[in-house]
Amino acid sequence: MRILPPLTALAVAATLYVAVFERDRLMATTTAEPAAPTAPQATITADGTISVVATQSQASMVQNAVIARGRTEAARQVEVRAETGGLVRSEPLRRGAFVTQGQPLCELDPGTRGQQAAEAEARVAEAQARLREAEVNADTANRLSEGGFASETRRISADAALESARAGVQSARSALDAIRIDIARLTVTAPFEGLLETDTAELGSLLQPGGACATVIQLDPIKLVGFVPEADVDRISVGAMAGARLISGREVQGRVTFLSRSADPATRTFRVEVTVPNTDLAIRDGQTAEMLVAADGVMAHLLPASSLTLDNAGVLGVRLAIDNRASFAPVTVLRDTVDGMLVTGLPDQATVITLGQEYVTDGTAITVTMQQAAP
């Protein structure tokens, strides 16, 4: 015999008995839960005005800033190239090595340049000897011509020979200087102090004129490069303080050293560069950074977020209490803080309705109850 249906029927019958016949006793023994407190609402007073709560707000100077996302960038980066050709005869320096200004990076084999230099020096010596001979002949011809012992034609011929000898000396010296400059270019040096981003040219490799020897970057100081919208570019200037937080969490500070005068045609943003020290070279080229560039301070009010409202046109603002009348004032939100919203667009002193602003419109008669202003 199944006993579940009879037990179910008895339970239902007992429940109905208690609910119908013992209802009063059950309600009397039940402890009522306290009602949740409700937020105070605006009320209509006896004289027909609406009661609201307001606070007296005083504007204060707030440090403003422009936020931009950017990246780190080496202060200088150069691909060092050879000015002349030749075989590399120096051992390569490996990437990451620190180099100083003027330090040799690649040394090329001189080849026949040494012999060419010797021959050029010999030509210079020969030209100088001819010059000395021409000078003696010209001086002799001039004295003989002055004493009437030689013709004017001889004197002119001697002067011409002298000028030719001088030109020969200059030509020989120019050729020698060119060879010496070419020999000096056999040693490719670092243009500034920095780090090698690539290995230098391998031993035995052939470098043609213009061939790459190495890439050198300078990371101290380092640049932070960001892009600001055209609406904010007028708020910052060269020399302004700036800070940044790198993707690694490190925070750095510097000053704005460059502000572009030309917008990027694709994004309509302006390039801004901030130079920061990097003596330990811990900041690398190409790291993501969130930049905060200081701008001119503004007068702003600190108000609770609940005091903001919208007018019929959807404009964000607050309701002010002016001569016991409600008045709407549009505001611009500067930023959100843990203590409230920083807004601009209000007079330096304003009585802002913080409770009941949704129940009044412009010109509504109000009774104002003041509360303590926000810190």
Summary of the structure (lengths in Angstrom):
residues: 375
radius of gyration: 44.9
end to end distance: 77.5
largest distance: 167.0
contacts: 1067
relative contact order: 0.19
helix: 27%
strand: 39%
